Amino acid sequence: MNAKSDKIYPVTCRVSVPHYHPGTQEYCGGYTKKRDLAQKDHWVANEKKFVPELGMEFPVVMPPRSYACTEVTVTAWHKVKKGEPFVFNEGPIQIKLRHFHCDAATAEKMGLKNGDLVSIEKKTGLRPGRLDNVQIRVDTWSVPEVHLDTDEANALLIEDGERIELIVPRAPSE
């Protein structure tokens, strides 16, 4: 990316701990709300879910998804999957790619579409740095914010709720 032609937007960064999403077919209620998340109608339950394949409990994040999945970090994957290939963004146990949630109006304003890749940068502190290949996720319910897992946030010492820069490359014709 050419820094002279990039568009820079300050955005909020959220740090996501490993967690479990119940699937619609298994979900039959029973979870109680501990706290709301920034994304509309998303919340963390008081209850935790034990995932036998991983041998540990995970916080439950609602609402239910089309299928149940546990989102883990690369560190957790290494610990429990011991040499198995990484699985990103699919399957019952997965690592989510870092991403930027936004609604259609925000995406249009920034010149983005679902699936685009951008970068983020933290310019201050003891561990400033940049992460590329941040996936754009446009949803009707989205609040504009970057989601990193704890491995990624720790690499740059990013705290949950911290403001960072989203770097959108300009089209070559601009």
Beta strands, then each sheet from edge to edge (+ up, - down):
strand 1: 7-16
strand 2: 19-21
strand 3: 33-36
strand 4: 43-51
strand 5: 56-62
strand 6: 69-71
strand 7: 93-94
strand 8: 99-102
strand 9: 117-122
strand 10: 129-138
strand 11: 145-149
strand 12: 163-168
sheet 1: 1+ 11+ 8- 10- 9+ 12- 1+
sheet 2: 2+ 6- 7-
sheet 3: 3+ 4- 5+
end
